[in-house]
Each structure stands twice: as structure tokens, then as C-alpha cells.
């Protein structure tokens, strides 16, 4: 059994040195200062570097993709053997570079890990396994927790970018006792539509309030600054793009039955967002997406 060290321990004295693929002790600082032009064709050194950065950065991943997936897999597993406490660093490499080849190995790591952390596992599982298998593993893990007061781990489901997540939210909605705004963020990033929003508004709480929070995200034009935007690199939209009048009429009707301050403020913000963006004249669409760097 192994457990992952917390984020703030990654650069303490324990990790000033690692054993590289040749079994030699290497200074992590030396690796961080490596020149990519010199090492880009050196698989061993690239993997060494991937294990000493906070998370393997874009350039490391990019260069690793030029190598044979099976060779990257073997070298990464070997690196884990030399440095078992850094096994969590390998998950991103497996997901971003190796893919399905690493599926069974990654599942084994998940099953034997006693302190599972979806921040490390979710995206690699999705990239290495079939959609349905990854979805079942991740949602079952979340469901074992207190859905009523779930934490940020719920937003790891944003990696799916699929409306099946919306079906799942509906299936666990009766267990949601504290309606945090992160539920709305998750819905917005999962192909949310106005049709779905109307159904949720009609369902009452908690789905109605989740729908309002999702609509905030789907009508915001400027770049948002919340801390989870690294997960979903595109601005959220309503997939069926209803007219401003249709949304406004339904939300005003909703307030006749649920006009608590939270609902009133959110409805006001949604309609202001739509007004400021000339919603009917300039509908958001795929080409309007921007990337979050």
C-alpha cells in the first residue's frame, strides 16, 4: 500500500534527490534547469525531469509523445520502482502520453492505493480507460463520500465533458443537502442545455438552484477566475441557445415560487449577463470559445 504526499511536501528535503533510470542519485535542481533542446531526444532524462516537476509541464509531455508508448510505459514503471513515493507523478504521464496501454496498470494503482485522491487519478483514468469504465470508477468513489456536503473533488468530473454527468447529478440529487455552487459549475461544463435547465427548474430544489448556478456560468462572456478553470479550457455555453425572452420569462416565473435572496440575485445576474452580451444578436458558439492558458 502507498499513499500520496500532500502538495506542499513535493519540494521538501525528501525530494531534493531522486534515483534516475540508471539507478544513480540525481539532483532535482539540476534536472529542472535542463535545456530542452539538449534532452528532447533523451527518453530517460525526460522521464527523470517529469518526476521532479510539480506536475509534468507541457514541454515534457510534448516531447514524450514522440517516443513509443510502450517504451514510455516501461521506463515510467521502472522510475516508479526506483522512487515508489513518487508514483503519483507517473499517473499524468500515463494519461497524457501512454493512454490505453497503461489502463490495467493504472487500475491496479487505484485499487491498491489506500489514500485515493481524485486530483491525481481522475484525468489519467479517463484517458487510459474506456469512458464507461472510468465513469463508473470515479462516480462510485465520489458516491462513497458524503454527497450532501461534497468537496472540490466533485469537479474532477469536468474532465468527462459529457451530459452523462448531468444524468448522474440527477441520480444523486436526493442526497444533496448543501447546494454548493460547485454543482452548478460541474453542470455547466457537462454540455448543459436550456432544455435540461427547464427540467431542473421544474423539479425544485436542489436541482433548480443547481440549474441557476449553471446558467451563471453558461451566460458569462468574460473570462472567469475561479480556480477550476484549468480543468475545462473552454467557455461554457448552453448547447441549444434559447432566446433571451424565453429564459427571462421562465426565470421570472420561477421567482414567483422561489424568491429567496440567492435565487433573486442569481436570476438578476443571469439576465444581466445575457443583456450585456447581446444574447440574441451574438449567440455564443464553438468558434467563440477561448482557451485558458
matplotlib code that plots the C-alpha trace (Angstrom):
import matplotlib.pyplot as plt

x = [0.0, 1.2, -0.2, 0.3, 2.2, 0.4, 1.0, 3.1, 5.6, 6.7, 9.7, 10.9, 14.2, 12.9, 12.7, 15.9, 17.3, 15.8, 17.1, 17.1, 16.6, 20.2, 19.9, 22.0, 21.2, 20.4, 19.8, 16.3, 17.5, 19.9, 17.1, 14.8, 17.5, 17.8, 17.9, 15.0, 17.0, 19.7, 17.4, 14.4, 15.6, 16.7, 13.8, 15.5, 16.3, 12.8, 11.2, 13.6, 12.5, 8.8, 9.3, 10.8, 8.5, 5.3, 3.4, 5.0, 4.8, 3.6, 7.1, 8.0, 4.7, 5.0, 8.5, 7.5, 4.7, 7.4, 8.5, 7.0, 4.1, 5.2, 8.8, 7.5, 5.3, 8.2, 10.5, 7.9, 7.1, 10.8, 11.1, 8.3, 10.2, 13.2, 11.1, 7.9, 7.0, 6.6, 4.3, 1.6, 3.8, 3.5, -0.3, -0.2, 2.5, 0.4, -2.7, -1.2, 1.3, 0.7, -3.1, -4.9, -1.6, -1.4, -5.1, -4.6, -1.6, -3.4, -6.4, -4.0, -2.6, -6.0, -7.2, -4.1, -3.9, -5.3, -5.5, -7.0, -7.1, -9.1, -6.9, -4.2, -6.3, -9.4, -8.0, -5.5, -8.3, -10.4, -7.6, -6.4, -9.7, -12.9, -15.4, -18.0, -15.4, -13.7, -17.1, -18.2, -14.9, -14.9, -18.6, -18.6, -15.7, -17.5, -20.7, -18.9, -18.3, -20.9, -22.7, -24.7, -21.6, -19.2, -16.0, -14.0, -13.3, -16.7, -15.4, -13.0, -16.0, -15.5, -12.8, -15.6, -17.3, -20.3, -24.0, -23.9, -22.6, -25.9, -27.8, -25.6, -26.3, -30.0, -29.5, -27.8, -29.8, -31.8, -28.6, -27.6, -28.3, -25.9, -26.3, -22.8, -22.1, -19.6, -22.6, -23.6, -20.1, -20.0, -23.3, -22.2, -19.1, -21.1, -22.9, -25.7, -28.7, -31.7, -34.0, -32.2, -32.3, -36.0, -36.5, -34.4, -36.2, -39.4, -38.0, -37.5, -34.5, -31.7, -31.8, -33.5, -30.7, -28.0, -29.6, -29.4, -25.7, -25.1, -26.8, -24.5, -21.5, -23.2, -24.1, -20.8, -18.9, -15.7, -13.0, -13.9, -11.2, -12.3, -9.7, -11.1, -10.8, -7.6, -9.8, -12.2, -10.3, -13.4, -16.0, -19.3, -22.4, -26.0, -25.9, -29.3, -29.0, -32.5, -33.7, -33.3, -37.0, -37.6, -35.0, -36.2, -39.9, -39.1, -36.8, -39.3, -41.9, -39.5, -39.1, -42.8, -42.3, -38.7, -37.7, -35.1, -32.2, -29.9, -32.4, -33.2, -29.6, -28.7, -31.6, -30.6, -27.0, -28.0, -30.2, -27.6, -25.0, -27.4, -28.2, -24.5, -23.6, -26.4, -27.5, -30.0, -27.8, -24.5, -25.1, -22.1, -20.9, -18.0, -15.8, -16.2, -14.5, -11.2, -8.5, -7.4, -3.6]
y = [0.0, 3.5, 6.9, 10.2, 13.0, 16.3, 19.0, 21.1, 18.3, 17.9, 20.1, 19.4, 17.8, 14.4, 15.1, 17.1, 14.0, 11.0, 7.8, 8.1, 5.3, 4.3, 3.9, 7.0, 9.7, 12.9, 16.4, 17.6, 21.1, 20.0, 18.3, 21.4, 23.5, 21.1, 22.5, 21.0, 21.3, 19.1, 16.5, 16.3, 13.1, 11.5, 9.5, 8.6, 12.3, 13.5, 10.9, 11.9, 15.5, 14.6, 13.2, 16.3, 19.0, 19.8, 18.3, 17.3, 20.5, 21.0, 20.7, 17.5, 15.9, 17.1, 15.6, 12.3, 11.9, 11.4, 8.2, 4.7, 4.4, 1.0, 2.2, 5.3, 3.0, 0.6, 3.5, 5.2, 2.0, 1.5, 5.0, 4.3, 1.2, 3.3, 6.1, 4.5, 7.6, 9.5, 7.0, 9.7, 11.6, 8.8, 9.0, 12.1, 10.6, 7.5, 9.6, 12.3, 10.1, 6.3, 6.1, 2.8, 0.8, 1.8, 1.1, -2.1, -0.8, 2.4, 0.4, -1.6, 1.6, 2.9, -0.4, -0.7, 3.0, 3.4, 7.2, 7.8, 11.4, 12.1, 15.2, 12.7, 9.9, 11.3, 12.6, 9.7, 7.2, 8.9, 8.9, 5.4, 3.5, 3.3, 6.1, 3.9, 2.1, 5.3, 7.0, 4.1, 4.1, 7.8, 8.3, 5.2, 6.7, 10.0, 8.3, 6.6, 10.1, 12.5, 13.7, 16.0, 18.0, 17.1, 18.9, 20.1, 16.5, 16.5, 18.8, 16.2, 15.0, 18.1, 16.0, 14.0, 17.0, 14.8, 15.1, 11.7, 13.7, 15.6, 12.3, 11.3, 14.6, 13.8, 10.3, 11.6, 14.8, 13.5, 13.1, 16.7, 18.6, 21.5, 23.1, 24.4, 26.4, 23.8, 21.7, 24.4, 24.7, 20.9, 21.0, 24.0, 22.1, 18.9, 20.0, 21.8, 22.8, 25.1, 22.1, 20.5, 23.7, 24.0, 20.4, 21.1, 24.4, 22.4, 19.8, 22.1, 22.0, 21.0, 20.8, 24.1, 26.0, 24.0, 25.0, 28.7, 28.3, 26.5, 29.3, 31.9, 30.0, 29.5, 33.2, 34.7, 36.1, 37.4, 35.1, 33.7, 33.5, 30.5, 28.0, 25.1, 26.6, 24.7, 21.6, 22.9, 25.0, 26.4, 28.9, 27.2, 27.7, 26.4, 23.8, 24.7, 28.6, 29.7, 33.3, 35.9, 36.3, 32.6, 32.5, 35.7, 34.7, 31.3, 32.7, 35.5, 32.7, 30.7, 33.6, 33.6, 30.3, 30.6, 34.2, 33.7, 36.2, 33.6, 32.9, 36.5, 37.5, 34.7, 35.4, 39.0, 38.1, 35.7, 38.2, 41.0, 38.6, 38.0, 41.6, 42.7, 40.1, 41.0, 37.4, 37.3, 39.1, 37.5, 33.9, 32.1, 29.2, 26.8, 29.4, 31.8, 29.5, 30.7, 28.7, 29.3, 29.2]
z = [0.0, -0.7, -0.1, -1.9, -0.2, 0.1, -2.5, -0.1, 0.5, -3.1, -2.7, 0.8, 1.7, 1.0, -2.7, -3.3, -5.0, -6.9, -8.3, -12.1, -14.5, -14.3, -10.5, -9.9, -7.4, -9.3, -8.0, -8.8, -9.2, -11.9, -13.8, -13.5, -15.2, -18.1, -21.7, -23.7, -26.9, -25.4, -23.8, -26.1, -27.7, -24.4, -23.0, -19.8, -18.9, -20.0, -17.6, -14.8, -15.4, -15.4, -11.9, -10.4, -11.6, -9.6, -12.5, -15.8, -17.8, -21.3, -22.9, -21.2, -22.2, -25.7, -26.2, -24.5, -27.1, -29.8, -28.2, -28.5, -25.9, -24.7, -24.2, -22.2, -20.2, -19.3, -18.4, -16.3, -14.4, -13.9, -12.5, -10.0, -8.9, -8.1, -6.5, -5.1, -3.1, -6.3, -8.0, -8.2, -10.6, -13.1, -13.5, -15.6, -17.9, -18.3, -19.1, -21.4, -23.2, -22.8, -22.8, -23.1, -22.9, -19.2, -18.4, -16.4, -14.6, -13.6, -12.3, -10.2, -8.7, -8.0, -6.3, -4.0, -3.1, 0.4, 0.3, -3.1, -4.3, -7.4, -8.1, -9.1, -10.6, -12.4, -15.6, -16.1, -15.5, -18.1, -20.6, -20.0, -19.7, -21.7, -20.9, -19.2, -17.0, -15.9, -15.3, -13.0, -11.1, -10.4, -9.6, -7.3, -5.4, -5.1, -4.0, -1.1, 0.3, 1.8, -1.3, 0.8, 1.7, -1.2, -1.7, -4.7, -5.8, -7.4, -10.1, -11.3, -13.3, -15.5, -17.3, -18.9, -20.6, -21.2, -20.4, -18.7, -15.8, -15.7, -15.6, -12.6, -10.8, -11.2, -9.8, -6.6, -6.2, -3.3, -1.3, -1.9, 1.3, 0.9, -2.5, -3.2, -6.3, -7.5, -8.5, -11.0, -12.3, -12.9, -14.7, -16.9, -18.0, -18.9, -22.1, -20.2, -22.2, -21.7, -22.0, -19.1, -17.2, -17.6, -16.4, -13.3, -12.6, -12.7, -10.3, -7.4, -5.1, -5.2, -9.0, -9.5, -7.6, -9.4, -12.7, -11.8, -10.8, -14.1, -16.1, -14.5, -16.0, -19.3, -19.8, -18.6, -21.6, -19.9, -18.6, -15.2, -12.5, -10.4, -9.5, -11.5, -15.0, -15.6, -15.9, -18.6, -21.1, -22.9, -22.0, -21.2, -23.3, -23.4, -26.1, -27.5, -27.1, -26.1, -26.8, -24.1, -23.9, -23.3, -20.5, -18.9, -18.9, -17.3, -14.7, -13.7, -13.4, -11.2, -8.8, -8.1, -6.3, -5.0, -4.4, -1.7, -1.9, -3.5, -6.3, -6.9, -7.1, -9.4, -11.8, -11.9, -12.7, -15.4, -17.2, -16.8, -18.4, -21.3, -21.8, -21.8, -24.4, -26.9, -26.4, -29.3, -31.8, -31.0, -29.8, -28.4, -30.4, -30.9, -32.7, -29.8, -27.4, -26.0, -24.3, -20.8, -20.8]

ax = plt.figure().add_subplot(projection="3d")
ax.plot(x, y, z, "-o")
ax.set_aspect("equal")
plt.show()
